[in-house]
Amino acid sequence: MKIIHVVTYVSPDGAFGGPTRVALAQAEELAARGHEVSVFAAAPAARAASTEQDGYVLRTFPAQRPPIVRGFAFLRARGMLRALKRTLQSVDVAHVHLARDLVTLPAASLFRRQGTPYVVQPHGMIDASDRLLAVPLDKFATRPALRGAAEVLALTARETSDLVGVAPGIVPRRIGNGLKLGNIPPYEGRGDVVMFLARLHPRKRPLAFVRMAALLAERFSSARFVLIGPDEGEGAAVRDAIAGSGHSEQITWMGAASPERTDELLATAKVYVLPAFDEVFPMSVLEAMRAGTPVVTTDSLGIAADCRAHGAALVTDGSAHQLAAAVASLLDDATLAEEIRIGAGRYLEEQLNIARVAEQLESAYAAAAGNRR
């Protein structure tokens, strides 16, 4: 099949986070299975570019947004719609990694108007919202995009409910994020590094990580507590919190890192901590599991129940004290850390192997293309 993926933003620092990593991983696996795949996205560059990588073609377009606006809601991809329109006659199906933004919503509208079969996968980015701009945007763009899709892909039962709330009448298909699996890196010999690797966004709660680290620093004097990720609104507060913690020699923010370094960095950590609230399917948690790094996270995640069921992570209420207690237990107890590593490996193999996800995508694409015929 000839398949197009559309995702909001691709950048060297991985600023758009999990949806981009998922889109590229899906493209790589689908290409390995013999499909002709192209990924379209905005990027921080002055000119459009086309690059062959990992078996698929990445087509990027200059990202534009108002200079005083943060985030991605008002981001545009200059020239992308024209390029998409020129390719649609030969495309079997499009896959839109949908968000409330000016990259993916216009793409979905184009596919709908042109009669191109498409599926949407919002990655938890679309839920009920009473924000001033969300109400008209949902009426004129989000809801039609969801209802016009041949398939709506949801990660969890909670996301299914959220999507039906936005567009009553749709019937989402459940599909998880997938990872390319291999040998789990060894755990022995790692230093006492406790890591946060995510965007510094309020939803990710990097300040909770700093507060947790301050509680543990004296007891684990050889430990280092490291935050890695681009600033998405919390950078200044994180710097202030580190400076005021009294442990700035142990707690550091390294800034953003290239997505290509994610596996390498996670494989150096003794514990990975994501204190996020209301994340549906955080890829960084799954990537830490793949790196063989025990995970501490919160019970508001969409995958919290699965993590508990498989013994794949220590799940807390997200408070600094519970996070600290969970991290301390892993640093103190090598047997517990190994049990979590084994549970995580079992969870990944049984539910999140990218090969199985690709099979589900092929089924969704075949159904979509069949509807057009």
C-alpha positions in Angstrom: 0.0 0.0 0.0 1.0 3.6 -0.4 0.5 5.3 2.9 0.9 8.9 4.2 1.3 9.8 7.8 0.8 13.4 9.0 2.2 14.5 12.4 2.4 18.0 13.8 6.1 18.6 14.2 9.5 16.9 13.9 12.6 18.5 15.4 16.1 17.4 16.5 15.2 18.1 20.2 12.0 15.9 20.1 10.0 18.9 21.2 6.6 17.4 20.2 7.2 14.3 22.2 5.5 10.9 22.0 3.2 11.4 19.0 6.2 12.1 16.7 8.1 9.1 18.0 5.1 6.9 17.5 4.5 8.1 14.0 8.1 7.5 12.9 8.2 4.1 14.6 5.0 3.1 12.8 6.4 4.4 9.5 9.6 2.4 9.9 7.8 -0.9 10.7 5.3 -0.5 7.9 8.1 0.2 5.4 9.9 -2.9 6.6 6.7 -4.8 5.8 6.8 -3.7 2.2 4.6 -0.6 2.2 5.5 2.7 0.5 5.4 5.2 3.4 5.8 9.0 3.6 5.6 11.1 6.7 4.6 14.8 6.4 5.3 17.3 9.3 6.3 20.8 10.1 9.9 21.3 11.1 12.2 24.1 12.3 13.7 24.9 8.9 13.6 27.6 6.3 12.8 25.3 3.4 10.9 22.2 2.7 12.9 19.0 2.6 12.6 15.4 1.7 14.8 12.7 3.4 14.9 9.0 3.1 15.4 7.3 6.5 14.6 3.9 7.9 12.9 2.8 4.8 10.3 5.6 4.5 10.4 9.2 3.3 10.2 12.1 5.8 8.9 15.3 4.2 9.2 18.4 6.3 7.9 21.9 5.8 8.8 25.2 7.4 7.1 25.7 10.8 5.4 29.0 11.3 3.6 30.4 14.3 2.9 33.8 15.9 6.1 35.0 17.7 4.4 35.6 21.1 2.6 32.2 21.2 4.1 29.1 22.9 3.1 25.6 22.2 1.8 24.0 19.0 -1.8 24.9 18.7 -1.1 27.8 16.2 1.7 26.1 14.4 1.4 25.9 10.6 3.4 23.9 8.0 4.1 26.2 5.1 3.4 24.5 1.8 2.4 21.1 3.3 -1.2 21.1 2.1 -0.2 21.9 -1.5 2.3 19.0 -1.4 -0.3 16.7 0.1 -2.8 17.6 -2.6 -0.3 16.7 -5.3 0.2 13.2 -3.9 -3.4 12.1 -3.2 -4.2 10.5 -6.5 -1.8 7.7 -5.9 -2.3 7.3 -2.1 -4.2 4.3 -0.7 -4.7 5.6 2.8 -3.6 8.5 5.1 -2.9 8.3 8.8 -3.4 11.6 10.7 -1.9 11.8 14.2 -4.6 14.3 15.1 -4.3 17.2 17.5 -6.1 20.5 17.9 -3.6 22.4 15.7 -3.2 24.0 12.3 -1.2 21.2 10.8 -3.2 18.0 11.3 -6.7 19.4 11.3 -6.3 21.0 7.9 -4.7 17.8 6.6 -7.7 15.8 7.8 -10.1 18.3 6.2 -8.2 18.0 2.9 -8.4 14.2 2.9 -12.1 14.4 3.7 -12.9 16.9 0.9 -10.8 14.9 -1.6 -12.3 11.6 -0.8 -9.0 10.1 0.4 -9.6 7.4 3.0 -7.9 8.3 6.3 -7.6 7.1 9.9 -7.0 9.4 12.8 -5.0 8.7 16.0 -5.1 11.5 18.6 -2.7 10.0 21.2 -4.8 11.4 24.0 -4.5 15.0 22.7 -8.2 15.4 22.1 -10.6 15.3 25.0 -13.4 17.4 26.4 -12.4 21.1 26.6 -14.2 24.3 27.5 -11.4 26.6 26.4 -12.7 29.6 24.5 -11.1 28.5 21.1 -11.8 24.8 21.5 -15.5 25.0 21.3 -15.7 26.6 17.8 -12.7 24.6 16.7 -14.3 21.3 17.6 -17.5 22.3 15.9 -16.0 23.2 12.6 -12.8 21.1 12.5 -12.2 18.5 15.2 -15.6 16.8 15.1 -15.8 16.7 11.3 -12.2 15.2 11.2 -13.2 12.5 13.6 -16.5 11.7 12.0 -15.0 11.7 8.5 -12.3 9.2 9.4 -12.7 5.6 8.2 -11.2 4.6 11.5 -10.5 6.4 14.8 -7.7 4.8 16.8 -7.8 5.1 20.6 -5.0 4.0 23.0 -7.1 3.3 26.1 -10.7 2.9 27.3 -10.5 6.4 28.8 -9.4 7.9 25.5 -12.2 6.1 23.8 -14.7 7.8 26.2 -13.0 11.2 25.6 -13.3 10.9 21.9 -16.9 9.8 21.9 -17.6 12.8 24.1 -16.2 15.1 21.5 -17.8 13.4 18.5 -20.8 11.3 19.6 -21.6 8.4 17.3 -18.0 7.4 16.4 -16.8 3.9 17.3 -13.0 4.1 18.0 -10.8 1.1 17.5 -8.4 0.2 20.4 -4.8 0.1 19.4 -1.7 0.6 21.6 1.6 2.3 20.9 4.3 -0.1 19.8 8.0 -0.4 20.2 10.7 -2.2 18.3 11.9 -4.7 20.8 15.4 -6.3 21.2 17.7 -7.4 23.9 17.2 -5.5 27.2 20.4 -3.7 28.3 22.1 -5.0 31.4 21.3 -3.4 34.8 24.5 -4.2 36.5 27.1 -1.4 36.5 24.8 1.5 36.2 25.4 4.5 38.5 22.8 5.8 40.9 21.1 8.0 38.3 17.4 8.8 38.7 16.1 10.3 35.5 13.2 12.4 34.3 13.2 12.4 30.4 10.2 14.4 29.0 9.2 17.9 28.0 9.3 20.3 30.9 5.5 20.9 30.6 3.1 21.4 33.6 1.3 18.1 32.7 4.6 16.2 33.0 5.2 17.7 36.5 9.0 18.2 36.5 8.7 20.2 39.7 7.4 17.1 41.5 10.5 15.3 40.3 12.7 18.1 41.8 10.8 18.0 45.1 11.1 14.2 45.2 14.9 14.5 44.5 15.3 17.0 47.4 13.7 14.5 49.8 16.1 11.7 48.7 19.4 13.6 48.2 20.8 13.4 51.7 19.9 9.7 52.2 21.4 8.8 48.8 24.4 11.0 48.7 25.9 9.3 45.7 22.8 9.6 43.6 22.3 12.1 40.8 18.8 13.3 39.9 18.8 14.3 36.2 16.1 16.1 34.2 16.3 15.9 30.4 13.9 17.6 28.0 13.0 20.8 26.3 11.4 23.7 28.1 7.6 23.7 27.6 6.7 26.3 30.2 8.3 25.0 33.4 12.0 25.6 32.7 12.3 28.8 34.8 10.4 27.2 37.7 12.6 24.1 37.6 15.8 26.2 37.7 14.5 28.1 40.7 13.4 24.9 42.5 16.8 23.3 41.9 18.6 26.4 43.2 16.4 26.5 46.3 16.6 22.8 47.0 20.0 23.0 48.7 21.1 20.1 46.5 22.0 21.7 43.2 25.1 19.6 43.1 23.0 16.4 42.8 19.9 17.7 40.9 20.5 19.0 37.4 18.6 19.9 34.3 20.6 19.0 31.2 18.2 20.6 28.6 16.9 18.9 25.5 18.4 15.8 24.0 18.0 14.4 20.5 15.4 11.6 20.2 18.1 9.4 18.8 19.8 9.5 22.2 16.7 8.4 24.2 17.6 4.8 24.4 21.2 5.5 25.2 20.3 7.9 28.0 17.6 5.7 29.6 20.0 2.7 29.6 22.3 4.7 31.9 19.6 5.3 34.6 18.9 3.2 37.7 15.4 4.5 37.9 13.1 6.4 35.5 10.5 8.7 37.1 7.5 10.3 35.2 5.3 12.2 37.7 2.8 13.2 35.0 -0.9 13.5 35.5 -3.5 12.5 32.9 -1.1 11.2 30.3 -2.8 8.6 28.2 0.0 6.5 26.9 3.4 8.1 27.6 6.1 6.8 25.3 8.9 7.7 27.6 7.6 5.1 30.1 7.6 2.4 27.5 11.1 3.4 26.2 12.4 3.2 29.8 11.0 -0.3 30.1 12.7 -1.2 26.8 15.9 0.1 28.2 15.6 -2.2 31.2 15.1 0.8 33.6 12.6 0.3 36.4 9.8 2.9 36.2 8.1 5.0 38.9 5.0 6.8 37.7 1.4 7.9 38.8 -2.0 6.3 39.0 -3.6 8.8 36.6 -1.8 7.5 33.6 -3.9 5.6 31.0 -1.6 2.6 31.3 -1.4 2.6 35.1 -3.7 -0.5 35.4 -1.7 -2.4 32.9 1.5 -1.5 34.6 0.1 -2.8 37.9 -1.3 -6.0 36.3 2.1 -6.9 34.8 4.2 -5.7 37.7 5.8 -3.4 35.1 6.2 -0.3 37.2 5.8 1.1 40.7 2.6 3.2 40.5 2.1 6.1 43.0 -0.4 8.9 43.7 2.1 11.4 42.3 2.9 13.1 45.5 6.6 13.9 46.2 6.6 11.6 49.3 5.2 8.6 47.4 7.5 9.1 44.5 10.4 9.3 46.9 9.4 6.1 48.7 9.1 4.2 45.4 12.5 5.4 44.1 14.1 4.6 47.5 12.7 1.1 47.4 14.3 0.5 44.0 17.6 1.9 44.9 17.7 -0.2 48.1 16.4 -3.5 46.8 18.0 -5.0 43.7 15.6 -7.9 43.8 12.6 -5.6 43.5 14.3 -3.7 40.7 14.8 -7.0 38.8 11.2 -8.0 39.3 10.0 -4.7 37.8 12.4 -5.2 34.9 11.0 -8.6 34.2 7.4 -7.4 34.5 8.1 -4.6 32.1 9.6 -6.9 29.6 6.6 -9.2 29.8 4.2 -6.2 29.3 6.1 -5.0 26.2 6.3 -8.4 24.6 2.6 -9.3 25.2 1.0 -6.0 24.3 3.4 -3.5 22.8 5.5 -5.2 20.1 5.5 -2.9 17.1 5.1 -5.9 14.8 1.7 -6.6 16.3 0.7 -2.9 16.2 1.6 -2.8 12.5 -0.6 -5.8 11.8 -3.5 -3.9 13.5 -2.7 -0.8 11.4 -2.7 -2.9 8.2 -6.2 -4.2 9.1 -7.4 -0.6 9.7 -5.9 0.6 6.5 -7.3 -2.2 4.4 -10.8 -1.5 5.8 -10.4 2.2 5.0 -9.2 1.6 1.5 -11.9 -1.0 0.9 -14.5 1.6 1.8 -13.3 3.9 -1.0 -13.4 1.1 -3.5 
